[in-house]
Amino acid sequence: MEFFQIDVFAGSAYAGNPLAVFPEAEELATGQMQQIALEMNLSETTFVTSVGDARYSVRIFTPGQELPFAGHPTIGTAWLLRRMKRLSGNRFIQSSAAGDTEITVAGDELWFERTGRVDADLEASDPRGADSIAAAIGLQIGDVGLDARGLGGSGELKVAAADAGVEQLMVPVRDDSVLGRCSPRPELVALHPAGVYCFTALNDGQLGARGFFPGAGVAEDPATGSAAAGLGLYLADRVGAGSFEILQGREMGRPSRILMRCEPGKVSIGGRCEPIFKGELEALPA
């Protein structure tokens, strides 16, 4: 069974977030997919179960669990199927457990579009409030929160959950030096098993971000499209429509560039892919 590894949200090869794709996996059972994803030991591995006219179905696994949706697997899987000429044209649909996701091609970039929800700011009395979250990522309470004026808004941005297919906590932090000091503690899994996406303002129109998802078996992710989509919903709700560039993975030596366009209730995430290698699976899990 042939598989491919692709760097997604990458400006060049050996950057971005690596993804393994099995483009003809319709005969694999769920347990086999999970075992293969554990063996690949990447943030995500995808298994394509069908391809039709401008549409395909996929299942997405981390080393520890199946996900209903994920961003860099969406971009990378669609890019590969188009490169293999199993998809044609510049617009198609991905079907996953989170429903349909529309994908478009613009030059050398692929974009996916999602809708979703943003919750109210977490109250201090919430077990997942800012003080608890700060401690769980190795920060002080004064490190959490961000002046929205740097992003074209007003007031202060606070911790809140957003869901563009997977619910994650959006955690604004004061500046880039604080972002670099984030260091997750074991209690993060109990506080929010789906993980946290920490972000801050950099230059005009540019954000820095780090994603920590230990509950899914991913201590830190080099580029997280689903969380970037959740962040887009969050920012559109808090500061209004806009376009941003997200820099992630810098602390891991995997610099990633995620493009975002957002408006209230809807977000588009884009990026480039680089092929790295292909291989052949010689033994299937029992």
LUMTINU-239457 format. One record per residue (C-alpha): residue in one letter; x, y, z. Coordinates in steps of 0.2 Angstrom, whole numbers, padded with zeros to 4 digits, always signed. Example, Ala and Ser with C-alpha at 12.3 -4.5 7.8 and 13.67 -1.06 7.14 Angstrom:
<recs>
a+0062-0022+0039s+0068-0005+0036
</recs>
This chain:
<recs>
m+0000+0000+0000e+0008+0016-0006f+0009+0032+0005f+0016+0049+0004q+0023+0062+0016i+0020+0080+0012d+0025+0096+0022v+0009+0107+0023f+0009+0126+0027a+0027+0126+0021g+0037+0139+0013s+0050+0126+0007a+0053+0108+0009y+0057+0102+0027a+0046+0116+0035g+0028+0117+0039n+0019+0102+0047p+0022+0084+0039l+0008+0074+0035a+0006+0056+0029v-0007+0051+0016f-0013+0034+0011p-0023+0038-0005e-0031+0021-0007a-0036+0015+0010e-0054+0010+0008e-0050-0008+0013l-0042-0004+0030a-0052-0006+0046t-0052+0008+0060g-0040-0001+0071q-0028-0004+0057m-0029+0015+0053q-0025+0019+0071q-0011+0008+0072i-0003+0014+0056a-0005+0032+0062l+0004+0028+0078e+0018+0020+0068m+0019+0035+0057n+0021+0046+0073l+0016+0062+0065s+0003+0075+0071e-0009+0067+0058t-0011+0053+0046t-0025+0053+0033f-0033+0038+0025v-0043+0041+0009t-0058+0030+0008s-0066+0036-0009v-0064+0048-0023g-0077+0053-0035d-0081+0068-0046a-0074+0083-0037r-0077+0075-0020y-0067+0063-0009s-0069+0055+0008v-0056+0054+0021r-0052+0048+0039i-0040+0058+0050f-0030+0050+0064t-0017+0057+0077p-0006+0044+0085g-0019+0043+0099q-0036+0045+0091e-0047+0049+0076l-0052+0067+0073p-0068+0073+0064f-0058+0087+0055a-0041+0094+0055g-0034+0108+0044h-0017+0103+0038p-0023+0085+0033t-0037+0094+0023i-0025+0105+0013g-0012+0091+0011t-0024+0077+0006a-0033+0088-0007w-0016+0094-0014l-0010+0076-0016l-0026+0069-0024r-0025+0083-0036r-0006+0080-0040m-0010+0062-0043k-0024+0068-0055r-0037+0059-0045l-0046+0076-0043s-0046+0089-0056g-0052+0107-0057n-0050+0121-0044r-0065+0117-0032f-0069+0101-0023i-0077+0094-0007q-0069+0084+0007s-0081+0073+0017s-0075+0069+0035a-0084+0065+0051a-0087+0084+0054g-0096+0085+0037d-0092+0093+0021t-0078+0105+0018e-0076+0115+0002i-0058+0117-0004t-0052+0129-0018v-0036+0131-0028a-0028+0148-0030g-0011+0147-0039d+0000+0136-0028e-0011+0138-0013l-0025+0128-0007w-0039+0135+0004f-0053+0127+0014e-0068+0136+0021r-0077+0132+0037t-0091+0139+0048g-0092+0136+0067r-0095+0144+0083v-0086+0155+0096d-0091+0154+0115a-0091+0168+0128d-0075+0172+0137l-0072+0160+0151e-0076+0167+0168a-0063+0167+0182s-0074+0155+0192d-0073+0142+0177p-0061+0128+0181r-0053+0132+0164g-0052+0150+0168a-0037+0161+0163d-0028+0157+0180s-0029+0139+0178i-0025+0139+0159a-0010+0150+0163a-0003+0138+0176a-0006+0123+0164i+0005+0131+0150g+0019+0137+0162l+0014+0156+0163q+0008+0168+0176i-0010+0175+0175g-0003+0192+0170d+0004+0184+0154v-0013+0179+0147g-0024+0192+0138l-0020+0203+0123d-0024+0221+0119a-0036+0220+0104r-0030+0237+0097g-0015+0228+0090l-0027+0218+0079g-0039+0233+0074g-0051+0230+0089s-0054+0237+0106g-0053+0231+0124e-0044+0215+0129l-0045+0198+0121k-0048+0184+0134v-0048+0165+0134a-0063+0157+0125a-0067+0141+0116a-0070+0141+0097d-0075+0126+0086a-0072+0125+0067g-0074+0106+0067v-0064+0103+0083e-0067+0113+0099q-0051+0121+0105l-0047+0135+0118m-0040+0151+0111v-0028+0158+0123p-0021+0176+0119v-0005+0180+0127r+0004+0197+0130d+0018+0197+0117d+0030+0185+0107s+0042+0183+0122v+0027+0176+0132l+0022+0165+0118g+0040+0158+0117r+0039+0154+0136c+0024+0143+0135s+0028+0126+0142p+0013+0114+0144r+0011+0105+0161p+0002+0088+0163e-0014+0096+0170l-0017+0103+0153v-0025+0087+0147a-0038+0087+0161l-0042+0105+0159h-0045+0104+0141p-0042+0087+0132a-0044+0095+0114g-0029+0107+0118v-0025+0125+0117y-0020+0137+0104c-0009+0151+0111f-0008+0167+0100t-0001+0185+0100a+0000+0200+0088l+0017+0202+0079n+0018+0214+0065d+0004+0222+0056g-0008+0208+0050q+0003+0195+0057l+0001+0183+0072g+0012+0171+0081a+0004+0155+0087r+0008+0139+0096g-0003+0123+0097f-0003+0111+0112f-0013+0095+0110p-0007+0082+0122g-0024+0074+0124a-0023+0069+0106g-0005+0063+0108v+0003+0079+0100a+0013+0088+0113e+0016+0103+0101d+0010+0105+0083p+0020+0114+0070a+0005+0121+0061t-0013+0118+0066g-0026+0122+0052s-0041+0118+0063a-0036+0129+0077a-0031+0143+0065a-0049+0141+0058g-0056+0142+0076l-0045+0158+0079g-0052+0166+0063l-0069+0163+0070y-0064+0170+0087l-0055+0186+0079a-0070+0189+0067d-0082+0189+0082r-0071+0199+0094v-0063+0212+0082g-0072+0210+0065a-0068+0203+0048g-0050+0203+0042s-0035+0194+0034f-0020+0188+0044e-0004+0178+0042i-0001+0165+0056l+0017+0160+0060q+0018+0144+0069g+0031+0131+0072r+0046+0143+0075e+0050+0136+0092m+0051+0118+0085g+0062+0122+0070r+0047+0119+0058p+0043+0137+0052s+0025+0137+0046r+0014+0150+0037i-0005+0149+0038l-0015+0161+0028m-0032+0166+0036r-0047+0176+0029c-0061+0178+0042e-0078+0186+0044p-0091+0183+0058g-0097+0165+0057k-0085+0160+0042v-0066+0157+0040s-0055+0152+0026i-0038+0145+0029g-0024+0143+0015g-0007+0137+0013r+0006+0129+0002c+0012+0111+0001e+0029+0103-0003p+0031+0084-0007i+0045+0075+0003f+0044+0056+0000k+0033+0042-0005g+0035+0024+0002e+0026+0007+0003l+0018-0001+0018e+0024-0019+0018a+0015-0026+0033l-0003-0022+0039p-0008-0022+0057a-0018-0037+0062
</recs>
